[in-house]
Every structure is written in C-alpha cells, then in structure tokens.
Amino acid sequence: MASVTAGSRSGSNAIAKTDQQRAIAEVQAAMMIARMNPRDPIVAMDRILNACTRPSLADAAVYTYAKGGSNISGPSIRLAEAMAQAWGNLQFGIRELDQANGESTVQAYAWDVETNTRKEITFQVPHLHYTRKGSYKLEDPSEIYKLTANQAARRLRTCILTIIPGDVTEAAVTQCEKTMRIKADTSPEAMQKMVSAFESFSVTKEQIEKRIQRRLDAIQPAQVVSLKKIYASLRDGMSTPADWFEAAEAEATSQATTASRTDAVKAKAQAQREAARKKSETDQQDDALRQLEQDSQQQSFGATFAQVSDQLHKASDIDLLEAAIDLLDEVNNPAHREELSAIYRQRRAELEQS
C-alpha cells in the first residue's frame, strides 16, 4: 500500500517536472525566434495603419465618454488586440489561475518576447452579480465565464497599451477616426442597424434623433462617427446611456399636454427629481470607476500607497472597492501591499455587512 502511494506521488512529481521543463523550453524558443526575426518598427507601423483602414475594425476601435464637460476618447480592447497582432513578437492573453471559494483568480498579461518586456495584472473576480437590490451568487459556468472575461478585458487592454509605444497607439486611433469619417454609411439600412444596436441599451430612435438634433434620414457622416464612438463606450462599459441621451420618461413628460398647467409643472418637477435621484446612484459610481481605470493606465511608474489607500477608504460599494484594489499591483513596496490588502479585507467586510 505504501509503495503504491509512493509510486503515485513519484509519478505526479515527474509529470509536474516535465510540464515545467516544457514551459521553459517554449519560452526560450519564443525568445530565440523573436531575436532571429526582429521586428521592423516601420513595417509593423504600416501593418497597424493598414488594419485601421478596415471599416469593421475602425467602427469598434475607439470609445468616448464625457468627463468634466469634455469628451475623452481612447483605444478599445478590439484596437489594442489588433495592434498587438500587427506589432509582432508580442504574446498576450488572459488565464485563470485558480477558482475556489466562490471567486476566480485571473491574470491578464502582455509580453514582448523580443525585448523581454512584460506587463501583467493579477486580480480576483467574485462570482457575484451586483444589482441595485443587492447581489446574488452565480452558478452557471457560462455566466461566470462572461463575468470573468468582461472584467479581464480592461486589464488586458492596459497591459497591451503599456507594451506598445504611445505614438503608435495615437497614430492608430487617428487613422481609425479618419476611416470612420471617410467610410461613414448614412444609408437607411445602416441607420436601422444602428438603431437596433442601441436598442440593446434601451436607447430609442427618438432619443438618438434628439441627441443629433435631426431625423436619422438627414444624419451627417461626422454624427455617424460620434454615435459609433458612443456605442463603443456603452459596449465596453465606459459610460451609461444616461451620459448621452435624455431619459425616455423625461421626454414623454415634456411632450405631454394636460388641461391644467399646474399639474404639468408638478409632473415635470417629479420627473426631474426622479432623474436626478437615478443619476446620483449610477453616474457617481461610473465616474469613480472610470477615474480609477484612467489613473491606473496613466501611472506608468506605479501607484503610491497613499493613492490606493485613499481609493479603498473612499469606495462606497464593492465594485469601487474591487476597482481600487486592482491598483495594488502597481505598488512596489511589499510592506505597503500587505497593509493595503488588510485595508481591503476590512473595507470589504464593512461593505458586505452594510
């Protein structure tokens, strides 16, 4: 019996050792091949710009959201992946390291095998779906996968954009915007497709026409480009419909005609109060999440202990708390990371009890 157990353990160790040696060999081979076939930056840049002339990529390449009275644009995960493929000698992806105790440990990474430059972000994804009425545990593997992939997409984009030079990214975004302007389709069929796409976010044709201040059959190419950026922003979770379109109930209230002017004023005031209440519940959280992501992308040399601690203490719900702890990887001091982890656990317990 003992000999059988010892033999099984020995076999497991041998398999693990073989897998480790295979992984090392694959890494060495990738680096050797990359150095034998070095990247030509000019050729790689041409490949990226050529890819950005494709309307299908350009339409999904740039997102935009409103902040501080101005619109902020940036490359989407689709454009980041296209640039990584065209840049060459670059490995990137998402891997699930562990799944236990109702959460997944996930890692997003990008590795330039030619220069041996690597960026990775490891984070936890609780198997919970949060709503305004509370949260519930996810059991369906497909729902867990969708949740994990959605949260990993932003981290993967951050990793890729950290590796690829900033001027290359700027040129790609500029080319995509130029392609959208040139290839903008204003045909009735294209407008119907756009309306159908926005319907998935509960945005109606009337709301779209209200924003562009004209009927869809008279839309201009520049407005098509603007709407496509807004759609990309909604799809990537960078903004909400309330950031761009007037609420349908407010529209209906403003158009309603009643016999009593006093009743109309009261109804309009009630609609405004309701819209303000909803905005205070959602927009502040969205703004805070966008600020956390923007801060994590801009801090190329890492976040400070004070910055992460401040975000952890300010987090008003678990979503904001999880976004704040993502910055932990940017803190270089191990002692600071341990202290921030303790703050995170304490704040999570407080939020779960509230």
N, C-alpha and C positions, 0 to 999 in steps of 0.2 A: 504493500500500500504506500509506504513512504517512498519507495523507489519510483512508483508511478507518478506521485506528486512532484518529486524532484525532477523527473524527466519532463513533465508538462511545463514546469517553471523554466527549465533549461531551454525547451523549445520556444517558449514565448520570448525569452531574452534574445534568442538567436534571430527570431523574426524582427524584433524591435531594432536589433543592431543592423540587420540587413536593410531595413527601411531607412535607418539613419544614414548609412553609407550611400544608399541610392540617392537620397536627398542631397547629400554633399556633392556627389558626382554630378547631379543635374545642375546645381548652382555653379560649379566650376566650369562645366561645359558651356552654360549660357554666357558666362563672363568671357570665356575664351573665344566663342563665336562672335560675340559683340566686338571684341578687340580686333579680331581678324577682319570684321566687316564694319568699320567705324561709320558713324552717321555723318552724312554731309549736310550741315545745317541749311545750306541754301536749297538743296534738293528737298529736304524734309519740309522746309517752309513752303516751297512750291506745292508739295503734295497737300499740305493743310489748306492753303488758299484755294487750290483746285477743288478740294472736297467741299469747301464753303460756298462754291458756286452752285451746288445742288440745291434746288428749292426745298426738297424734303428735309435736308439737314438744316438749312437756314431757318425754316419755319419753326424748328424746335430748339434752335441754338441759343437764343437769348431770352432771358426773363427780365421783368422790370417790376418794381414796386415803389410805392410812394412813401417818402420819409422826409419830415421837416419841410414840407411844402414843395419838394422837388422829387423827380423820378430818378431812381437808381437802377441801372442795368448791369447785368453780369452774364458770364457764360453758364449755360445749363450743364447738367451731367451728360446730356447727349453730345454736346460740343466737346466737353472735356474728354470723353471716350474717343471721339473721332480724332482729336488732336493727338492723343496718346498712341493710337494706331498708326497715324501718319508720321509721327516723330521718330518712331523706330527704336529698337533696343530698349524697350520700356515694358515692363511687366506690371500689371495692376489687377486688382480684383478685391473680392470680399470673401472671407472664410469664417465659418462658425467654429470657434474653438471649443465651446462646451455648451451643454444645455442641461441645466439641473435647477431644482428648487424654484421652478416657475419662471425662469429667465434664461436668456441666451447670452453668452459672451461672444462678441463678434469683433472681427478685426478687418479694417479697410486698409489697403496698402498700395503704394506705387513705388516701383524700384527701377531706376535707370541702371541697367546692368553694365553699360559702357563706362560710366563714371562712378559706379557703385554708390550712387546717391539714393537714399531710401527715406520714405516718409510713411509712417503707419500710425493708425489711431485705433486703440482697443477700447471698447465700451460695452456696457450691459444694456440689454433690452428686456425689461419685464414683460411677461406675456399677459398684458392687461390692455384693455381698450377703455379709454377715458371719454366720458361724456359729461354734459353739464349736470346730469342727475347722479353722477358717481362713476364707478368703474366696475368692469366685470372681467373675469379671467377667460382667456382664450384657450380653447381645447382643440379646435380644428387645426391640423398641421398646415393647411393651405393659408389660413388666416395668420398663423404665427409666421410663416414664411413671408407673406406680404408685408406684415408689420416690420419684420427684421430688414427686409430688402429696402423698404421705404426709408427707414432711419439710417441705413448704411449708405444710401445714395449720396447724401450731402457730405458725409465723411470721405467717401471715395473721391468726389469732386475736389474736395480740399486737398487730398493727397496728390492727385494728378496735377492740379494747378500749382502746387508747391514745387514740383519737379520741372515742369515745362517753363521756360523763361517768360517773364511777364510781357515783353514786347511781342512775342509770338502770339500769346493769347489776345492781346489788344488788336493785332492785325487780323486775327481770325474773326473776332467779333465785328470789326469794321467791314470785312468782306461779307459776312452773313447779313448785316444790315443793308449793304448795297444790293445783295442778291434779292432780298425781300422787296426792296423798292422797285427793282427792275422787273422781277417776276410776279409782282403782286397781281393776283387774279380777282377781278371785280365782277365776274360773270354771275348771273343768278344762281347757277349751280354751286359755285364756290361760296356764295353768301349763305345758301341753305346749309351747306356743310358746316360753316362757321356757327350758325345759329344752333345746329344740332350739337356741336361740340360744347358750346356754352350752356346748353340745357342740362348737361351733367352736373353743373354747378348751380342749378336753379336760377340761371340768368335768362331772361326772356328777350325776344326780339325787340319788344318795346323799350326795354332797359338799354339795349345796345344802341338803338336809334336815339334815345335820349342823351346818351353819352357823346355820340358823334355829331349831334345836332342836325341830323338829316336822315332821310329814309335810306335804307340799305341799297336800294337800286341807284342811288346817287353818290355812293361812297367813293372816296378818293384813295389812290394807292397808298399814300402816307398813312391814312387812317387804318387801312388793312394791316399794315406793318405794326402799328400801335396796338391793335386788337390782338394780333398774334403774340406779341410780347406779353400782353396781359394774360392771355390764355396759358402761355408757358409758365408764368408766375403762379397762376392758380394751380396748374398741374403739379408743379414742384413744391407746392406748399409754402411759397414765399409770401403770399398775400391771400386775402379773402375777397369774395365778391363785394362785400360792403366797402372795401377800399376803393372800388372803381365805379360801382353802379348804385343808383338810388334804390332804396328798398321798395319792393313792389307794393307793399301796403301803404307806404307814404305816397306813392304815385297815385294809387286808387283814391286815397283820401283827398289829395289835391284836386283831382278831377271830379269828385262827387259834387253834385249840386243839390242843395236842400232848400226847403222853403224858409227855414229860419237861419239867418246869418249867425246868430249866437250859437246855435247848435253846430254849425260848420266850423266856427272858430274853436269850439271846445273839442271837436273831433280831431282837428288838425293838431291842436296842442297835445292831445293824448297820444297821437301817433308819433309826434316828435319826442315826447318823453320816453315812449317805448323804444324808439330807435336809439336814443341816447343811452338807455339802460343796456341794450344789447351790445352797443359799441363799446361801452365801458367794460363789459365782461369779456369780449373777444379781442378787440383791437389792441388793448394794452398788452395782452399776453403775446399776440402775434408780433408786435413791435419789439417786445423784450426778446423773443426767440430770434428775430432777425438780427437784432443788435449783437446777441451772443455769437451767432454764426459769423457775422461780419468781423467782429473782434477777433475770433479765432483764426479767420483767414488772413487778416492784416498783420497779426502778431507773428512775424516770421521768426523772431528770436525768442518766442515763448512768452506765456502769460506769467504774471507775477503772483506771489502768494496773496497779496492784498486784493488784487483784481478778482481772483477766483473766490476768495473768502467773501468778498463783498457781494458777488453774484449769488453765492449759496445762501447768504443770510437774507438777501432781498427776494429770493424765489417765493412766489405766493402759491404755487401749486407744484405737483410732482413733475409735470412737463418742463417747467422752467428749471427745476432742480436738476433734472437729468441733463438738460442742455448746459447747465453751468458746470457739472462735474466732467463733461466732455473736455473741458479746458485743462483737466488735471494732467494730461499727457504733456502739456507744454511747460509745466513747472519742473525745473531742473533739480531742485534740492529735494532729496529723498525724505528728509525730515519734514519738510513743508508738505509734501504729497501725503505723508501719513497723517499729519494733523488735519489736512483738508478732507481726507477720507473720513476721519472721525466726525468732522463737522457735517459732512454729507449724511452719514448714518443717523446722526442726531436729528437733523432737519427733516429727513425722510420719515422718521418715526413720528415727529411732531405733525407733519402734514397728513400722514395716514390716520392719525387719531382725531384730527380736526374735521 
